[in-house]
Amino acid sequence: MNKITEEIDRETDGRAARWEAHRTARHEELLKLARKAVHKLGPQVSMEDIAGHAKTSKPVYYRYFGDKEGLRQALSAMVINDFRKRVIAAGQAKEDEGSALHAMVSAYLELATNSPNLYFFVTSAPRSAEDEAAGALTTFFEEASALISERLLRLYDQQATTATLDLWPRAALGMVRAAGERWLRQPDSEQKPSLESLAEELTNWLAYGIASTNAPTTR
């Protein structure tokens, strides 16, 4: 290969790398703008509204995400990964088992409360095994379940059965999600529990709902 050919190849590779970097940066920028649009406009927002809020056009979003479902999957993966990192970090930051579970529940509820519109946009669509968000959700559930199992094992002083530790964390995560979503949809009133009181109650269900004894306080 002569020097001219080598230089042409290097220039071609350099242009390809710069273009790929540009596409990646633009993809992330469009996702962040879509996140802000959903937060402000609601979970039923249209692609036209998202594009308008981002001060661009629908064809730009279609070029990067294919269609609204493609955008939902990419945005869902971003939000779920954010939930995963912050919920797991909250649980790992506490030494006491009850406090760790309480921190995980509180972090989940706080994140959902920060933007109910975004939360329901992400969770409203059915998942297929192939989509990007499904993989992020699986990773979240696996890591959260493993951490809950570890904490429960310590909490029960090695007395919990393998079957319990395998099944209960996944069931408990579903319980927390269902209760949290019902709570999010409730209008504000004197009867609506505060985030802190709901987190306390859910933590007791999570930690002691599989025990026959009365639950002590988690704090």
Secondary structure, 3 states (H helix, E strand, C coil): CCHHHHHHHHHHHHHHHHHHHHHHHHHHHHHHHHHHHHHHHCCCCCHHHHHHHCCCCHHHHHHHHCCHHHHHHHHHHHHHHHHHHHHHHHHHCCCCHHHHHHHHHHHHHHHHHHCHHHHHHHHCCCCCCCCHHHHHHHHHHHHHHHHHHHHHHHHCCCCCCHHHHHHHHHHHHHHHHHHHHHHHHCCCCCCCCCHHHHHHHHHHHHHHCCCCCCCCCCC
